Amino acid sequence: MAPKMTIVNPAHWIEPNGTFPTTPRLRSRAIRIAQCIEYGANLQPGEARPTLLACRYRPNRRACEGFLWVIMQDDDAIQAACPLCGGDEFLIYEWESTPWGSGLAESIDLKSTAARFSAGPPKRTSPITAHEKLEILSERALTLLGSELTVKELHVLIAHAQSPNEVLKRLLAPLEHPPEEATLDRLLGLVLDLWDHARPK
């Protein structure tokens, strides 16, 4: 049986104040509608955009591996459909006045919203030093590489190496798979910075 498309007026799926319902199943569907609106709000009629919303249909009782696309119809309805299985999930009308009707939210300065992110451990009162920053970046780089070295061991390696190139070779040699080019670029810059700071003077 072909998937059945649901025609949606978002006002029927969300609370009058624009928040999502608390009933789990309805809340999940309302959030999915909102995500489709965010992806599609800035499209022009006849334009489409892929999303990262996984298709929920199960053709022949097997989960579809596709992702939804949103398409702006000539009557300004946002259609959400899966090109892999051909399933139409939603046709969304009257979306323009919803909180997501302007599309994806603009970036904001984190300092202006610091109170929203104030939970957790106390914030530093002193600025981070260059040495501390390198320590943090080193730990992140080793984690992303999948290296078993600690930051301290990396510093020892740098202190005894003959060149930055030797450090890179030692870092990459144990890896099962070569890192992405972008990761390699970041690693190279970090190794050069560490070479300047961690080498014996």
Buried (B, 14 or more C-beta within 10 A) or exposed (E): EEBEBEEBEBBEBBEEEEEBBEEEEEBEBBBBBBBBBBBBBEBEEEEBEEBEBEBEBEBEEEEBEBBBBBBBBEEBBBBBBBBBBEBBBBBBBBBEEBBBBEEEEEEEEEEEEEEEEEEEEEEEEEEEEEEEEBBEBBEEBBEEBEBEBEBEEBBEBBEEBEEBEBBBEBBBEEEEEEBEEEEBEBBBEBBEBBBEBBEEE
